[in-house]
Amino acid sequence: MARIKGAVTTRKRRKKILKLAKGFYGAKSKQFRTANQAVMRSLTNAYIGRKQKKRDFRSLWITRISAACKMNDINYSQFMNGLKKAGVTLNRKMLAEIAVSDMNSFAALVETAKKAL
């Protein structure tokens, strides 16, 4: 009975890692061992980055809403509290988009929030 060797599987695994390392600088894109370390680190950072992106965008939306609120003589926390009491269920992403693109509609939302307080 013939002995089964792992050359095909090993080559397949190494090619997969080297394909992921394409575009890396120097030996990190050529040598398997250094490429493997770089790919593991890059995949870890990509995972972390997907979580951080959500935080970053929420922070951006809040900043935009806050700036628009200050232009309408109300602060962010009072505005959000007023919207909640008025029963307006717009998320921060949509509120930020309205604040940037349509100031008149945002002013109407501010008035709704002020009346509910």
C-alpha positions in Angstrom: 0.0 0.0 0.0 1.4 3.4 -1.0 2.2 6.0 1.6 0.1 9.2 1.4 2.1 12.3 1.4 0.9 15.8 2.2 2.6 17.8 -0.6 -0.6 18.8 -2.3 -2.3 20.0 0.9 0.8 21.8 2.1 1.2 23.6 -1.3 -2.4 24.6 -1.3 -2.2 26.0 2.2 1.0 27.9 1.4 -0.4 29.3 -1.8 -3.5 30.5 0.0 -1.4 32.4 2.6 0.9 33.9 -0.1 -2.1 35.0 -2.1 -3.4 36.9 1.0 0.1 38.4 1.4 0.2 39.8 -2.1 1.2 43.4 -2.1 3.0 43.2 1.3 6.5 44.7 1.4 9.6 42.7 0.8 9.9 39.1 2.2 6.4 39.4 3.7 5.0 38.7 0.3 7.5 36.0 -0.8 8.6 33.8 2.1 5.9 31.6 3.7 6.9 32.0 7.3 7.1 35.8 7.3 4.1 36.0 5.1 2.1 33.8 7.5 3.0 36.1 10.4 2.0 39.2 8.5 -1.2 37.7 7.3 -2.2 36.6 10.8 -1.6 40.1 12.1 -3.4 41.7 9.2 -6.5 39.5 9.6 -6.5 40.4 13.4 -6.3 44.1 12.6 -9.0 43.8 10.0 -11.3 42.1 12.5 -10.6 44.9 15.1 -11.0 47.5 12.4 -14.5 46.3 11.5 -15.5 46.9 15.2 -13.8 50.3 15.3 -15.5 51.5 12.1 -18.9 51.2 13.8 -17.6 53.4 16.7 -16.0 55.9 14.5 -19.1 56.4 12.4 -21.4 56.7 15.4 -19.0 59.4 16.8 -19.1 61.2 13.4 -22.9 61.2 13.3 -23.1 62.5 16.9 -20.6 65.3 16.1 -22.6 66.3 13.0 -26.0 66.3 14.9 -24.4 68.3 17.7 -23.1 70.9 15.4 -26.5 71.3 13.7 -28.2 71.5 17.1 -25.9 74.3 18.2 -26.9 76.2 15.1 -30.6 75.8 16.2 -29.9 76.9 19.9 -30.2 73.5 21.6 -27.6 71.1 22.8 -27.3 67.5 21.6 -28.6 65.8 24.8 -31.7 68.0 25.1 -32.4 67.4 21.4 -32.2 63.6 21.7 -34.2 63.6 24.9 -36.9 65.8 23.2 -37.0 63.5 20.2 -37.4 60.5 22.4 -40.2 62.2 24.4 -41.9 63.2 21.1 -41.8 59.6 19.9 -39.6 60.3 16.9 -37.6 57.2 16.2 -34.9 58.3 13.7 -31.5 56.8 14.2 -28.3 58.9 14.4 -27.2 58.0 10.9 -30.4 59.4 9.4 -30.4 62.4 11.7 -26.8 63.3 10.6 -27.8 62.9 7.0 -30.8 65.2 7.4 -28.6 67.7 9.4 -26.1 67.8 6.5 -28.3 67.8 3.5 -31.6 69.4 4.6 -31.3 72.1 7.3 -35.0 73.1 7.1 -36.2 69.6 8.0 -33.7 69.4 10.8 -35.0 72.7 12.1 -38.5 71.3 12.1 -37.2 68.3 14.1 -35.5 70.7 16.6 -38.9 72.5 17.0 -40.6 69.1 17.6 -38.0 68.2 20.2 -38.3 71.6 22.0 -42.1 71.3 22.2 -41.8 67.9 23.8 -39.5 69.1 26.5 
